[in-house]
Amino acid sequence: MRNDLRVNINDIGGQIAKEDERYVVKDNTILKDVVLSSTRLNPNCATNGHKHEGQEEVYIFQSGSGIMELDGVEHTFADGDIFLIEDNVFHKVTAGPDGAYFICVFNGARYDHVAVLGYN
């Protein structure tokens, strides 16, 4: 097995895809069809809301708490929560006072994901 195929949930490897005052987003694009992405979202900050036609995602919350908005419905999250997001569902993450760290797994290339996510 290649050494870069094993990662840790707290450091997924890869490269920084976006960094600003709200968050640091890293992408591990070693696999051919799946991207492993992590987001360290600062306290009381939010991602841009977005949706993807034809792309499903899995969000795995490792630490922190806050709100996951799915098609206008707000759901609280805490450590260990996982959200399965169907394609074409609007989603947005807002961190609470301690911030949040989560992993996102999605199929497809990041350049499409960035354009839709608003990580620009």
C-alpha positions in Angstrom: 0.0 0.0 0.0 1.2 3.5 -0.8 2.1 5.6 2.3 -0.1 8.5 1.2 -3.3 6.3 1.2 -3.5 6.3 5.0 -4.4 9.7 6.5 -5.6 10.9 9.9 -9.0 12.5 10.5 -7.2 15.6 12.0 -4.8 15.9 9.0 -6.1 14.5 5.8 -3.0 15.5 3.8 -3.4 17.2 0.5 -3.2 20.9 -0.2 -4.9 24.1 1.0 -7.7 24.8 -1.4 -8.9 28.0 0.3 -7.9 30.0 3.3 -9.5 33.2 4.6 -10.7 34.8 7.8 -13.6 32.2 8.0 -11.9 28.9 7.4 -9.1 26.8 6.1 -10.1 24.2 3.5 -7.8 21.3 2.5 -8.3 18.8 -0.3 -6.7 15.4 -0.7 -7.1 14.5 -4.3 -5.1 11.3 -4.4 -8.1 9.2 -5.4 -9.2 9.2 -9.0 -13.0 9.9 -8.5 -13.4 11.0 -4.9 -12.1 14.1 -3.0 -11.5 14.1 0.7 -11.8 17.6 2.0 -11.4 19.1 5.5 -12.7 22.5 6.7 -11.6 24.2 9.9 -14.3 26.8 10.4 -13.6 29.6 12.8 -16.0 30.4 15.7 -19.3 32.0 14.6 -18.3 31.9 10.9 -20.2 30.2 8.1 -19.5 28.6 4.7 -21.3 30.0 1.7 -24.5 28.2 1.1 -24.6 26.2 -2.1 -26.0 23.1 -3.8 -24.8 20.7 -6.5 -26.7 19.1 -9.3 -25.6 15.5 -9.7 -23.2 15.5 -6.7 -23.8 13.9 -3.4 -21.7 14.6 -0.3 -21.0 13.3 3.2 -20.2 15.7 6.0 -18.5 14.2 9.1 -18.2 16.6 12.0 -15.1 15.8 14.1 -15.3 18.7 16.6 -17.2 21.8 17.5 -20.9 22.5 17.2 -23.2 24.7 15.2 -25.9 24.6 12.5 -26.1 22.6 9.3 -28.8 24.1 7.0 -30.3 21.7 4.5 -32.9 23.2 2.1 -33.8 25.9 4.6 -34.2 23.6 7.6 -31.6 24.1 10.4 -30.2 21.1 12.1 -27.8 21.4 15.1 -24.6 19.3 14.9 -22.0 18.3 17.5 -18.9 16.0 17.5 -19.4 12.8 15.7 -22.5 13.8 13.7 -22.7 12.8 10.0 -24.9 14.4 7.4 -25.7 12.6 4.1 -26.4 15.3 1.5 -28.3 14.4 -1.6 -27.6 16.1 -4.9 -29.4 19.4 -5.5 -29.9 20.0 -1.7 -28.9 23.5 -0.5 -26.4 23.2 2.4 -24.6 25.6 4.6 -22.5 25.2 7.8 -22.4 27.8 10.6 -20.0 27.2 13.5 -20.8 27.9 17.1 -18.6 29.8 19.6 -16.0 27.0 19.6 -15.7 26.7 15.8 -16.0 23.5 13.9 -13.8 20.9 12.1 -15.4 18.6 9.6 -14.5 16.3 6.8 -16.4 16.3 3.5 -16.3 13.4 1.0 -17.5 14.0 -2.5 -17.2 12.6 -6.0 -15.8 14.8 -8.8 -13.1 17.4 -9.2 -12.6 20.3 -6.8 -12.7 23.0 -9.5 -16.4 22.3 -10.0 -16.9 22.1 -6.2 -15.1 25.4 -5.6 -17.2 27.2 -8.2 -20.5 26.0 -6.6 -19.3 26.3 -3.0 -18.3 29.9 -3.2 -14.8 29.1 -2.0 -13.4 31.9 -4.2 
